[in-house]
Amino acid sequence: NRCNFASMSRRQQLPHLAHYDGRCTSRATPKKRALIIIALVVILAIHARLLITNNLSRFTQTKKSITAETVLLEDLGVFKLPSGLQEPPHMSDLDPNVLIEVGRKDIDAVHSEALIHIGAWIFVTDADGLFLLIQRGPELVTCPNAWGIVGEHTTPDEEPIETAKRGISEELGDDLLDEIKSIQNLTETPQYLVFDWGHRVDRQLTYIWHAQLGKRHEDLHLVLDDEVANHRWLDMETFMEQLNEDINGTHEMFCIPIEMKRYFDMIDISNLSSKI
């Protein structure tokens, strides 16, 4: 047998120097080499896949971080009143053309320095005339857990109606933009609103909108923003009752019930469903 030791006596004398017939192992070598190569290729492929996956994951996390930071630090246009013009009272009409733009600042600076900026409030109703209310997240500094309507700040060079639509998209999901049946401004001129929250003062020239959706709320797909904890739909009568209870101090639900009640009363109920 060619696979036996060449010399048994030699192996017995020096077993650690035992010789093999080269012809016995030469036939197995190509198979072993092929298996080794295949194994190495598989290992390298797995390693490369893991590297790519990890890099993509880090890239995605970095992109999300950058995007979130960009949103948080997004600049707003800031304005001042012309010299000699006294600051208007809270909830008064103010022609935006009288404002003088003085630059741009991030939202934290705008609030901490009590600078005038522009924004939007949006009352949203479904096809049955039910009003959408959203609850602020518990982690928010201003009015945590309070209920209200959609609100958004206006970015530089953005038209007021674009702000309203973006607010709906960002707080309720992109799908709702396709469901808007009509969107109307409730006031002829935007409203000058001033809120002193203690930790900051909010001076905002606010466009008040009413957006009517073409579907019932059961058929709508909402994707709520991270800062929105919950939502509910109320008929006009219930909405009115709860606003009045808040204003009278018998119930605490809304962040700014007096202001919401004033502009809620401006909604043309004849355009809403007869079901309410």
matplotlib code that plots the C-alpha trace (Angstrom):
import matplotlib.pyplot as plt

x = [0.0, 1.5, -0.1, 1.9, 5.1, 8.1, 10.0, 8.5, 11.8, 12.7, 9.4, 10.0, 13.5, 12.6, 8.8, 9.0, 10.8, 8.4, 8.2, 5.1, 4.9, 4.4, 2.1, -0.3, -1.0, -0.6, -4.0, -5.8, -4.1, -6.1, -9.4, -8.1, -6.9, -10.2, -12.1, -9.7, -10.1, -13.9, -13.9, -11.7, -14.0, -17.0, -15.3, -14.2, -17.7, -19.3, -16.7, -17.3, -21.1, -20.7, -18.5, -20.9, -23.9, -22.1, -21.0, -24.5, -25.9, -23.5, -24.2, -28.0, -27.6, -25.3, -27.7, -30.6, -28.6, -27.7, -31.3, -32.6, -30.0, -30.8, -34.5, -33.8, -31.5, -33.5, -33.4, -36.5, -36.9, -37.0, -38.6, -39.1, -41.8, -41.0, -39.8, -42.7, -45.2, -46.3, -46.5, -50.0, -52.0, -52.3, -54.7, -54.9, -54.7, -51.3, -50.4, -47.2, -46.0, -45.3, -42.7, -39.0, -37.0, -33.7, -32.2, -32.4, -31.9, -32.5, -35.7, -34.2, -32.7, -36.0, -37.9, -35.3, -34.9, -38.6, -38.2, -41.1, -41.5, -44.2, -46.2, -49.4, -52.2, -54.4, -57.8, -58.3, -61.7, -62.6, -65.4, -67.9, -66.9, -65.1, -62.2, -58.8, -57.0, -53.4, -51.8, -48.3, -45.7, -44.8, -41.2, -42.0, -41.1, -44.1, -47.6, -46.6, -49.5, -51.9, -54.2, -54.3, -54.3, -51.6, -49.0, -45.9, -43.2, -42.7, -39.2, -37.6, -39.0, -41.9, -45.4, -48.0, -50.1, -47.0, -46.3, -49.8, -49.4, -46.0, -47.4, -50.0, -47.4, -44.9, -47.3, -49.8, -48.0, -47.5, -50.6, -52.9, -51.7, -53.5, -56.7, -57.0, -60.3, -59.9, -57.8, -58.9, -57.6, -59.9, -58.8, -58.2, -54.9, -52.6, -52.9, -50.3, -50.0, -47.8, -47.4, -45.2, -44.4, -42.0, -39.0, -39.6, -41.7, -43.4, -44.1, -45.6, -47.5, -49.9, -51.9, -55.0, -56.2, -59.0, -58.2, -61.0, -60.2, -62.2, -62.4, -63.8, -61.2, -61.7, -60.3, -57.3, -53.8, -52.1, -48.3, -47.9, -44.8, -42.5, -43.6, -47.3, -48.4, -51.9, -54.9, -58.7, -61.6, -64.4, -67.6, -68.1, -70.4, -68.1, -65.1, -67.0, -68.0, -64.5, -63.0, -65.6, -64.8, -61.1, -61.8, -64.1, -61.4, -63.5, -61.4, -57.7, -57.2, -55.9, -52.7, -54.3, -58.1, -59.0, -57.2, -58.4, -62.0, -61.7, -60.6, -62.7, -65.8, -64.7, -65.1, -68.0, -70.1, -72.2, -69.2, -69.1, -71.0, -74.6, -73.8, -72.4]
y = [0.0, 3.3, 5.0, 3.0, 4.3, 3.8, 2.1, 0.6, 0.0, 3.6, 4.8, 2.6, 4.0, 7.6, 8.0, 11.8, 11.5, 9.1, 9.6, 9.5, 8.6, 11.9, 10.2, 9.4, 13.1, 14.7, 13.6, 15.2, 18.5, 20.2, 19.4, 20.7, 23.9, 24.4, 24.0, 26.4, 29.0, 28.6, 29.0, 32.1, 33.6, 33.0, 34.6, 37.6, 38.0, 37.9, 40.3, 42.7, 42.5, 43.3, 46.3, 47.7, 47.2, 48.9, 51.8, 52.2, 52.2, 54.8, 56.9, 56.7, 57.6, 60.5, 61.7, 61.5, 63.4, 66.1, 66.4, 66.6, 69.2, 71.2, 71.3, 72.2, 75.0, 76.2, 79.9, 82.1, 85.6, 88.2, 91.6, 94.8, 97.5, 100.8, 103.6, 105.5, 102.6, 101.4, 97.6, 96.4, 94.7, 90.9, 89.4, 92.4, 92.8, 93.8, 94.4, 92.4, 95.1, 97.4, 95.0, 95.6, 92.5, 92.7, 89.3, 85.6, 83.7, 80.2, 79.5, 79.4, 82.9, 84.2, 83.1, 84.0, 87.5, 87.9, 88.7, 89.2, 86.3, 84.8, 81.6, 79.8, 78.2, 75.7, 74.3, 71.0, 69.4, 66.1, 65.4, 65.1, 68.5, 67.0, 69.1, 67.6, 68.3, 67.3, 66.8, 68.2, 65.8, 65.6, 66.5, 69.9, 72.9, 75.0, 73.6, 69.9, 67.5, 70.4, 70.1, 72.5, 72.7, 72.5, 75.3, 76.1, 78.7, 80.4, 80.0, 82.8, 83.2, 80.9, 82.0, 81.9, 79.1, 77.1, 77.3, 76.0, 73.1, 72.2, 72.3, 69.8, 67.6, 67.7, 67.2, 64.9, 63.2, 63.8, 61.8, 64.4, 67.0, 65.0, 65.0, 68.8, 69.8, 73.5, 75.8, 79.3, 82.2, 83.1, 86.7, 89.4, 90.3, 88.1, 88.4, 89.8, 87.4, 87.9, 85.1, 85.4, 81.9, 82.9, 81.1, 82.8, 85.4, 84.6, 87.5, 86.0, 87.5, 84.6, 83.6, 81.7, 78.9, 76.5, 73.3, 71.0, 67.5, 65.5, 62.2, 61.1, 60.7, 56.9, 56.9, 59.1, 57.9, 60.1, 60.0, 62.1, 64.2, 63.1, 66.1, 65.0, 62.7, 62.0, 63.2, 63.2, 64.4, 66.5, 67.8, 71.5, 71.5, 69.4, 71.5, 74.7, 73.3, 72.2, 75.6, 77.4, 75.1, 75.9, 79.6, 79.5, 77.6, 74.5, 72.4, 72.6, 71.0, 73.6, 75.6, 78.8, 78.4, 82.1, 82.6, 79.4, 80.3, 83.7, 82.3, 79.1, 81.5, 82.8, 79.5, 79.4, 76.5, 76.6, 75.0, 72.1, 68.9, 68.9, 66.0, 68.4]
z = [0.0, -1.1, 1.8, 4.3, 5.8, 3.6, 6.3, 9.3, 10.9, 10.3, 11.9, 14.9, 15.4, 14.7, 14.7, 14.6, 11.3, 9.7, 5.9, 3.7, 0.1, -1.7, -4.2, -1.4, -0.5, -3.9, -5.1, -2.1, -2.3, -5.1, -3.3, 0.0, -1.7, -3.4, -0.1, 1.6, -1.2, -1.1, 2.7, 2.4, -0.2, 2.0, 5.0, 3.0, 1.6, 5.0, 6.4, 3.5, 4.0, 7.7, 6.9, 4.4, 6.7, 9.6, 7.4, 6.1, 9.6, 10.8, 7.7, 8.3, 12.0, 11.1, 8.4, 10.9, 13.5, 11.0, 9.8, 13.3, 14.2, 11.1, 12.0, 15.6, 14.6, 11.6, 11.2, 11.2, 9.8, 12.6, 12.4, 14.2, 14.2, 12.5, 14.8, 16.3, 16.0, 19.3, 19.9, 19.1, 21.8, 22.0, 19.4, 17.2, 13.4, 12.0, 8.4, 7.7, 5.3, 8.2, 9.7, 9.0, 8.6, 10.6, 9.9, 10.7, 14.0, 15.2, 17.0, 20.5, 20.1, 18.6, 21.7, 24.3, 22.9, 22.4, 18.7, 16.3, 13.8, 11.6, 12.0, 11.4, 13.3, 11.5, 12.5, 10.8, 10.2, 8.5, 6.0, 8.8, 10.3, 13.3, 14.6, 15.1, 18.4, 19.1, 22.5, 23.1, 24.3, 28.1, 27.4, 26.0, 28.1, 27.1, 27.8, 28.2, 27.8, 26.8, 23.8, 20.9, 17.1, 14.5, 14.6, 12.6, 12.2, 8.9, 7.4, 5.4, 1.8, 2.6, 1.7, 4.5, 2.9, 2.4, 6.1, 6.8, 4.5, 5.8, 9.4, 8.4, 6.7, 9.5, 12.4, 10.8, 7.9, 4.2, 3.3, 4.6, 2.1, -0.6, 1.4, 1.8, 0.2, 0.9, 3.1, 4.0, 6.0, 8.9, 9.3, 6.7, 8.2, 10.4, 14.1, 16.4, 19.4, 22.5, 25.0, 28.1, 29.3, 32.0, 30.5, 27.1, 25.4, 22.1, 19.7, 16.6, 13.6, 13.1, 10.1, 11.2, 8.8, 8.5, 6.5, 5.5, 4.6, 2.0, 4.0, 7.3, 10.1, 10.1, 6.5, 7.1, 7.7, 10.3, 11.0, 14.1, 14.8, 17.7, 19.7, 19.4, 22.1, 21.0, 19.0, 19.0, 16.9, 18.5, 17.1, 17.2, 20.2, 22.4, 21.3, 22.2, 25.6, 26.5, 25.5, 27.7, 30.6, 30.3, 30.1, 33.1, 35.1, 35.6, 33.4, 32.3, 28.9, 26.4, 26.3, 25.1, 25.3, 25.1, 21.8, 20.3, 21.2, 19.5, 16.2, 16.5, 16.5, 13.1, 11.3, 8.9, 10.2, 7.0, 5.2, 7.6, 7.5, 8.7, 11.0, 13.7]

ax = plt.figure().add_subplot(projection="3d")
ax.plot(x, y, z, "-o")
ax.set_aspect("equal")
plt.show()
